[in-house]
Amino acid sequence: MGKMPVPRYGFSAAIKVLFLAIAVLAAGTLLAAEPPLVTAKSAVLFDANTGRVIFKKNEEERRPVASTQKLLTAYIIANAGDLSNVVTIKEVDTNCEPTKLGVRPGQQYTREQLLRALLVHSCNDAARALARDNAGSVEDFANRMNSTMRALGGYSSNFVNPNGLPADDQYSSARDMARVARAVYRDPVLREIIKTRALTFRFSTGKTTTFKNTNRVLRYYSFCNGMKTGYTEKAAHCLICSGSYNGKDVIAVVLGDSKSRIWNESANLVAYGLGIPPDKMEKFRIPGAE
């Protein structure tokens, strides 16, 4: 029997064929990596460093965003500076429910103390006190929120108060809140506060209380490094969640979700953006997390 003919590719051509085969296999793998299920009304996942959008769903839809808008309040306060300045609480600051720090008229706290309570425990009275201190009134502060949002490139929002409690004609979108979240993430002071898993707050009376961060994803998973929760009956459950792993930084904005799904959907979305497969998430669970 004669010899089989040998293809005359040459060494260089053979290497090219090999690389082509690897590229085809890699492309198939990438296409197979589907994003996780998101049942929330709207959402967006993006690279916190470049702004590149990785996943989106109704991201321009206008809707109430509840306490996630406290991120914008915090951004304005942090950028005003002088966080060691003292704020004297007034009666008007305490007129808000349901989540309150419980400060009383006449008590004094630094802006930084109130900012930490705002972002970790979502205190509505802290938001009102900071807004009044910054702009003179809640109404004037809302104007600053709207102008700041426009400066960040967001034009699908209108804010009426600093805490996200229900109000007529108050709304934003996942895309606009993504712009706020990215600005907060790039601020070193706020970046340090939002990753706080538990805060011990000292009242002017000397009493201390420890608050767990309202963000359960932050409390449960080590790859999560902060951001903000929100809930009202109209807005449903909302969460802006950031994460970092293996040189990647991503932020997920999830709005209008159910109580039973908000935590898992947000955690899965952040993990997806960070390149963490579902079957590997358990290794990032924080031991003893509650």
C-alpha positions, 0 to 999 in steps of 0.5 A, spaced: 500 500 500 502 506 498 503 512 503 498 516 505 499 523 502 501 528 507 498 535 507 503 541 506 500 546 511 507 547 513 509 549 521 506 556 521 500 554 517 499 548 522 499 553 528 494 558 525 489 552 524 490 550 531 489 557 534 483 557 530 480 551 533 481 554 540 478 560 538 472 557 535 472 553 542 472 559 546 467 563 542 462 557 544 464 557 551 463 564 551 456 564 548 454 558 553 455 563 559 448 566 559 446 571 564 442 569 570 435 570 571 432 577 573 425 577 574 425 584 577 422 590 573 428 593 571 436 592 572 443 594 569 449 590 570 456 594 568 463 595 569 465 600 574 471 602 571 469 603 564 462 603 564 461 598 559 454 595 560 454 587 561 447 586 562 440 590 561 433 590 562 428 596 561 434 600 564 431 606 561 424 605 565 422 611 569 420 608 576 420 609 584 427 607 586 426 608 594 432 608 598 437 607 593 436 614 592 440 615 598 446 614 594 445 621 591 444 624 597 450 621 600 454 623 594 452 630 594 454 631 602 461 627 601 462 632 595 460 638 599 466 636 604 467 638 611 464 632 614 467 633 621 462 639 621 457 638 627 449 638 625 444 640 630 438 636 630 431 640 629 424 637 630 423 638 622 428 632 621 425 627 625 418 627 621 419 621 617 418 614 618 419 608 618 426 607 618 429 612 623 436 613 627 432 616 633 435 622 634 432 628 638 432 635 637 438 639 640 442 633 639 449 634 635 452 629 630 458 630 625 456 630 618 460 623 617 456 620 623 450 621 620 452 619 613 454 612 616 447 611 619 444 613 612 448 608 608 449 603 613 442 603 616 438 607 611 436 612 616 430 617 614 432 622 619 439 622 618 437 624 610 433 629 612 438 632 617 444 632 612 439 635 607 437 641 611 444 642 613 447 642 606 441 646 602 437 649 608 431 645 606 429 638 604 426 642 598 432 646 596 436 639 597 431 636 592 433 641 587 441 640 588 439 632 587 436 634 580 442 638 578 447 633 580 443 628 576 443 632 570 451 633 571 452 626 572 448 625 565 442 622 567 435 625 564 430 620 567 430 622 574 426 627 578 427 627 586 423 630 591 426 628 597 433 626 600 430 619 603 426 615 597 420 615 601 413 615 597 412 622 593 408 624 587 412 625 581 419 622 584 422 617 580 429 615 576 431 609 572 436 603 573 440 607 568 440 613 571 442 610 578 447 606 575 450 613 573 450 615 581 452 608 583 459 609 579 460 616 582 459 613 589 464 607 587 469 612 585 469 616 591 474 614 596 470 616 603 463 613 600 467 607 598 469 606 605 463 607 608 458 602 603 462 596 605 461 597 612 457 590 614 456 593 621 456 600 624 456 602 632 453 608 632 454 613 639 448 617 640 450 624 644 447 621 650 452 616 650 448 610 648 451 606 643 447 601 638 450 596 633 446 596 626 447 591 621 448 593 614 441 592 610 444 589 604 444 582 605 449 580 599 454 584 603 453 581 609 453 574 606 458 574 600 465 576 600 465 578 593 460 584 595 463 590 597 457 595 598 452 600 595 444 601 598 438 597 599 431 600 598 423 598 599 417 602 599 410 598 597 410 602 590 417 601 588 418 594 591 424 591 593 430 595 590 438 594 591 444 597 588 450 592 589 457 592 587 462 587 587 470 586 586 474 580 584 480 578 580 481 585 578 474 586 576 469 591 579 462 591 577 455 594 579 448 591 579 442 596 579 436 591 580 429 595 581 422 593 582 423 585 585 420 581 590 422 580 597 424 573 596 428 574 589 432 580 590 438 578 594 439 572 590 438 575 583 442 581 585 448 576 588 447 572 582 448 578 577 454 581 581 457 574 580 456 573 573 459 580 572 465 578 576 466 571 572 464 567 578 460 561 576 454 559 580 457 552 582 463 556 585 459 562 589 458 558 595 466 558 597 465 566 597 459 565 603 462 569 609 462 564 615 456 565 620 453 570 616 446 572 618 
